[in-house]
Amino acid sequence: MSERELARLRLALVERLSTPLIKDLLNDLLAERVFSNEERDSVMENRSRAGQVRLLVDMVRNKGDAASQILLGYLRTRDPTLHRFLFPPAEQEPAAADL
């Protein structure tokens, strides 16, 4: 389910994720062993912020629902305001209580 959520949210994330938040999320994914150092570095090598977000989202989606859920969980923790924008109370993440 989370993989589909990321696909649905891709454009909004591209528009709203800041560079510092991208770096934090990449470090979180590295710490959780979702990403390797090489994968993190490949995202950061992209010159544009939007390109970094697109690559980050696509790489996480390709790793499946568990990886997608981890990313969304860290997004909720690191930027609750953005998370509420992406998931208004009427359509909260299905597994939000499970994290």
Protein Blocks (a to p, Z undefined) as FASTA:
>chain_A
ZZmmmmmmmmmmmmmmcfklmmmmmmmmmmnomacfklmmmmmmpmbfklmmmmmmmmmm
mnojklmmmmmmmmmmmmmmlmmmmmgfklgcfklmmZZ
